[in-house]
C-alpha cells in the first residue's frame, strides 16, 4: 500500500490538452473514484498513473518514489481492465498466477498466493476452469484476483463493471467495497456512473473537460457542489436548476422567476438583487398551493415513490413524490421548497455562491 501524489499533471495530444493542471493527493488505503462523462480525461489520468500513457508535464509519486518516467512494470501497481484481459488458453489458476510466473516466483509460492486470493474472492471451486466457462462476474473476479496476487502498492480499476448487467453491477460493487475493507489497499477507480461513485468511494474527483471540478467525499459533493456541473452530475435524478433573481420585498426574501415566486429564509437577504440559478434536489421540492407553476409532462412510477417531470417556464423540474399523490400528465401544479436549504449558483459563471 502507498499514497499517490499527482502534481500539476498535464497531457496533450498535439494542440489538444486532455488533462489540465491536475493536483490530487490520494491517501494510503483510500478508495478514490474518478468520475465524469465520456471524454473528460478520467481514463487517461488512470493510465498515466499506471505508466501506460506518457504525460506532457507534471509529476507522479507513489509512496516515496517518483515514478513519472518509470515504465509500468516498475511502478508496483496492478490494473483491472474493463474487458477483463484474461488469457483464454489458461486456466483461472494460471491466469491469476501468471505475473508471478513471469517474475520467476517459485511454484509453491505462486500456488499459495493464488489460493489466498481465490479464497478472498470465492474462486476456489473455479481454479481449474477456463475463461470461456465463466460468467461475466466470475471473469471480473479472476481479473481482480490476478491483481491481488501481485500485492501491489496501488490497485487501478478502469470501468470494471461496465460490461455487466445492472443486477450484477450492484453485486460486484459490494464485492469490491468488501475487498477494499479487507485488504486496506489504495484504490483508484474510474467510472462514468455517478451512483457507482457515490456508493463506493471515500472521496470522489469529478472531472469535466480535462480538469477536476471538485474533489471531496460523496456527501460533500451532494450537499455542497462547487458549481453547476457538479450539481447536475452528482445525484439521480439530478439537481433542478431554475434561473431567476433574489429580491427583498416587504421584509421578506423571495426567489422570483418566469415560473413564479418562492419564499426564502431571511439569511439569504445578502443575495437580494442578484441574478442566480436556484438549485433544488428533487426530494426537496413538494407540490403546494403556491410557488413555481408548471405542467406535468411525465410521471415515472418507482414503486414506493413516483417522479414527476414538470415543465415550469421552460425549465424542467423533477419532484420525487413519496406520498404518491393522485396526479396526471397535463395537470397544472405548483411546487415549493420542502425546506430552506436550496443551492445558489452565479447565473453567469455557474460557480456556487457561498451560503
Secondary structure, DSSP 8 states (H G I E B T S, - for coil): ---EEEEEEEEEETTEEEEEEEEEEE-TT-EEEEE-STTSSHHHHHHHHHTSS--SEEEEEETTEE-TT--GGGS-EEEE-TT----TTSBHHHHHHHHHHHTT--HHHHHHHHHHHHHHHT-GGGTTSBGGGS-HHHHHHHHHHHHHHTT-SEEEEESTTTTS-HHHHHHHHHHHHHHHHHH--EEEEEES-HHHHHHH-SEEEEEETTEEEEEE-HHHHHHS-SBHHHHHHSSSS--EEEEEEEEEETTEEEEEETTEEEEE-GGGGGGTT-EEEEEE-GGGEEEESSSEEEEEEEEEE-SS-EEEEEEETTEEEEEEESS-----TT-EEEEEESSS--EEEETTT-BB---
